[in-house]
Amino acid sequence: MNQPTIIQTPEYPILLDVNAGQSLDAFLNTKAYSKLFVLMDENTYAHCYPLLAADSEILLEAELLVIDAGEENKSIAIAAQLWESLTEADADRHTLLINLGGGIVSDLGGFVASTFKRGMDFVNIPTTLLAMVDASIGGKTGVNLGRFKNQIGVFSSPKHLIIDVRFLETLAQEQIVSAFAEMIKHGLIADQNYYEELAAIPHLDLKTLTPHIEKSIRIKKQFVDQDPNEKGLRKALNFGHSIGHALESFFMETQNPLLHGEAVALGMIAEAYLSNKLLEMPIHQLKSIQELIKTHFKHQRIKADQIEAIAELVFHDKKKEGKKLNFSLLNQIGSCKINIQVSKKEIENALKYIVYELSN
């Protein structure tokens, strides 16, 4: 394992390249929590918890909360089950919840902890590349409401964020590729050189992507530190997500669901198209973005007769104001402008662009 790196945020430290079990014990030895709980899904329970527990002495005292894997379980119903489980186990405001898993677990667990008895502490230990570079950072917690992503939630920060890259060895290739979308986004909105570094990677695997984790963390941290509650600058992190979330929601209940990163990748093509049309981002940069994404991501075929329904889902986005949505779009690679109003017709045109591009 490499020399540990500590990235300090205003509210909590991010420990990178550490032994998760040992780092968790070091943190717990400075606290006096009444009880410990570990939240995970069935996959992290099988593949990641044994690694964490083998290196932690204190974790033997924890009670385990295991949920089914899958985006459909990031719901109010599952949150309510977890609140009931905590209540039955006599959890109180001095209890700690340890979220061991990907973005679904950290979103759900952070929300459950932040609302149980008006708030108890939680620690995030991300086990996926996407969670390490994006989802577990920044204090966004929440659950989906039916097909609408992240409709219910609060801003609440963990007390500690522990990143142990050994967990990445448990991931399927498609999960590694999924995370690449968020890493591309970081370059697109803030750092052209970083985007070009990522674009030059010939094959996506742990060896080629792990060295870039710290850069992505620091870019996201830069936005979150300046705007923790997403009133302004932090909105740039939504690039690709307004349309991406709608695509993820639309295909969630089909036989071909999209991973979060896959949906965001398609969303970035659509929103890069809007960037070209509305902010005059150079056409060669639009082509660069879409070719990079088409090279690494599987193609989800969107049919022309699905466009209207997907556009309707976009309009349930949290950033809606009246009959228009506020998008974050690129005026060029490495530079993002927020609060760009986009109409339903323009969204439909962007979706038509995806249909055309993915069919050629």
N, C-alpha and C positions, 0 to 999 in steps of 0.2 A: 504494500500500500504506500502511496506517495506521502510526502510531508503534508500534514493537515493544513487547510486554509480556513481562516475565520473571516467571514464577510459580515461586518456589523451593520445592522439596520437600526433605525431609531428605537425600535421596540424589542428586537430579539436578534440573536446571532444566528448566522447560517454557517454550519460546520460542514466543510467539504473535504472529501477524501479521508474520512475517519472510519474507525470501527464503531458501528452503530450501537452495539451492546455496551461496549466500554464507555462510550460518550454518554449514553443514556444513564448509566450508573453514576458517572461523575456529576451529571446534572441533578439526579435524584438525591445524591448525598448532600446536596446543599439545600434541600427542601424537606418539608415535613407533611407530605400529603397523607390524608386519612385513608385513601384507597387508590389503587391503580387499576385501570382498565385498558385493554388493548383492542382497538377496533380494526378489523381486517375483513377482506372477502375470502371466499373459499380458496382462491388461487394463492393469495399471499399467505394464508394460513398453512397451505401445503408446502409452498416453495420458499417463503421468506422468513416466516416466524421461526422455524428451527435454527436458522443462521443467527437471528437476533437473540434468541433465548440461550443459545450456546455460549454467547459472549457476555451475558448479563446475569449477575447474581440476584439483583433486586427484582427482576422481571418475574421470577418464580412466584412472587407474591401477588401478581396481577390476575384479575379475572378477564376472561376472553369473550369478546363479542364478535361473532362471525356471521356475515351476511352473504347472500348469493352474489356472484359476480355479475356485472352488466349494468349499463346505463339506466335501464328501467328500474333499478333498485335505488337510484338516487331520488327518492320520493318522500313526500310527507308521510305516507303510510309506514315506510321503513324507519323514518325519523321517530315516529310515534312509538314504534316497537322498541327502539333503542331507549327512548325516554322511560318507557315502562320497565325495561330491563334494569336500567340504572336505579330506578325507584325501588324495585324489588330487591336489589342488592344493597340498599341503604347508602347509595352514593349521596354526597353532599357537595356544597360549594368548595370544599377543600379537597375534592377528588381530582385526579388527573386522568385525562383521556389521551392515550397514545394512538395516533392514527398511522397505521402501517399499511401502505398501499399506494395506488395511483391517484389520479385526480379525483375520481369518484369518491374514494375513501376520505381524502383530505377535505373535499368540499362538504360531504355529508357529515363527517365527524366534527369538523370545525363548527358547522351549524348546530349540531346536536349539543356540543359542549357549550357553545356561546349562549344557548337559549335555556338550557337545563338549570333550574333554580336561579335564573337571571345571570347565569354565566359561571363556568368553571374553567380551569386551565386546560390547555391541550398542547401536545407536541406533535409535530409532523415528521414522519420518517418516510419519505417518498421511495417507492420501489420501482417506478418506471422512469424512463428517460424524460418523457413529457412532463411528469410531475416534478422531476428534479430541475428542469430548465424553466418551468413556467407555472404549472397548476398549483403547486404547494406554496408558492411565493406570493406575498402581497396582501394577505388577509381577506381575500374574497371567500366567503363560505355560502353554501346554499343548496337547494334541491330543485328538481324540476317539478312543474305543475302540469301533469298530463304530458302532452307533446311539446310543451314550451319550456325551453331550457333555462335553468337558474332564475326562475321567476320569484322564488321565495328565498331570502337570505339576508345576511348581515355582513358588515365589515368587522372582522375580528382576527387579531393576530395570534399566532402560536407563541408559546414561551421559548421554544427552541425549534430549530429546523436542522435535522441531522441527515446528511447525504453520504451514504455508503455505496460506492459504485459497484461493490460486489453483487448487489441485488440485481443489477442489470443483466447478469449472466443467466438469469431465469427467464428473460424475455424472448418472445417469438420475434422473428424478423419484422413482421408487419407492425409490431409495437415500436420498434426502433425507428422505422421509417415514419410512422405517425408523428413522432416527436420532432422530426426534421422540419415539419411545417412551422411549428412555433419558433424554431431556431432561425429559419428563413425570415419569418416575420420580424424578428428582432433586428436583423440586418436591414430589412426593407424600410423600417420606420426610423432607424437611428444611425446606421453605420454601413455605408456602401462598401467599405473595405471588408467588413465582416461578411456581408452578403457575397462578395466575390470569392472570399475564402471558402465559404460553404458551397458555392456553385462549382468550384474547382474540384470538389471531392468526387472521385469517379465511382466509388461504391460505398453505400451506407452500411456501416457495421459499428460495433462498439469501439474497435480500434481507431476508426476514422472520426467518430463523433464525440467520444468521451473527452478528448482534449479541448473541446469547444464548450463544455458545460459551464465553466466559470464565466466565460465571456457573455453567454446568454443570461446567466444569473445577474451579472453586473448591469446589463442593459435594462432588464426588467426592474431591478432595484432602483436604478436611476429615475425611472418614471414614477414608481411607487413612493419613493422617499419624498419627491417633490409634490405629489398629489395623492395622498393615501386613500381618499374617499372618492376618487374619480370625478372631481368637479371640473377638471380642465385637461391639463397635459396628459394625464394617464389614459385618457380616452384613445390615444394613439395605439395602445395595445390591443384595441378592438379591431384593427385592420384585418380584413378577411373573415371576421367572426359574425357580422350581421347576416350576411348571406350564408356563411358556413354553418352557423347554428341552425338556420332554417333547413338546410340540406340534411344535416344530421338528424333533426327532428322528423323530417319527412320520410327518410329511409329507415328510421328506427324500428318501425313496425312492419317492415317488408322482409322478404327473404334475403335481401342484400343490404344489411345495415352498414353504415359507414363508421369507422373509428373517428374519434374527434379530429385527429390530425388530417385524415383523409378529407373530411368535410371542410376543414379550414383551408386546405390546399386548393380545393375547388373554389371556395369563397374568395381566396386571394386572386385567382385568375379573374373572377367576375369583378372584384373590386379594383383590380389593376386596370381592367377595361374602363370602369367608371372613372378612374384616376386619369386615364388618357382623354376621355371625353369631357370631363368637367374641370380638370386642373391642367390639362395639356401635358401630362407626363409623356415624355418622348415615346413614340411608337416602338423604337428598338428596345426600350426597357420593358414595355409590356410583353414583347415577344420573348425577351430573355426570361422573364418571370414564368411565363406559361410553358416554355420549353423545359426549364429546370423542373417544374412540377410534373409535366407529362413524362419526363425521363424517369422519375423515381416513384411516382404514385400510380396505383392501379386506376384504371379509367371506369368510373361509375357512369353508365349511360343514363343520361337524363333525356326523357322524351318530351317532345314539343307540347304534348297535351298535359304535361305535369307542371308546366311553367307557372300557370296562374295560381295553382294551389301552393306552390313553393313561395311565390311572391306574397301570398296572403300570410304565410307563416312568418316571413320576414317582418311584416307589419305588426306582429305581436312582440317585436323586439322592445327591450326596455328603453331604447333611445328614441322612441317615437315622440314627435311633437306635432299634434294636429294631423294633417294629411301627409306629412313628410317625415322622413327619418333623418337623424343626424348620423352621418357616416364619418369615419376617419379614412382619408384617402391620401395617396402619394402625389406630390407635385414632381418628385423624382425619387429614384432609389436612394434611401438614406435620409429622406425628409418627408414628414407626414404632417398634414393639416387636419385639424379636428373640426367638428360641427359643420360639415358640408351637407347641405340639405339635398336629399335624393328623393325623387318621386317614384310612385309605383311603376309608372311606365318605364322609367330609366332602369329600375330593378329588373323588370321583365326583359328589357333589351340586353342587360348584362347576362341574364340566364340564357337567353337565345344565343348569345356569343359563346357560352360554354357548350351548348348543344352543338353548335357549328364546329367549334375547335376540336372537340373530342370525337367528332365523327370524321375528322380528316387526319 
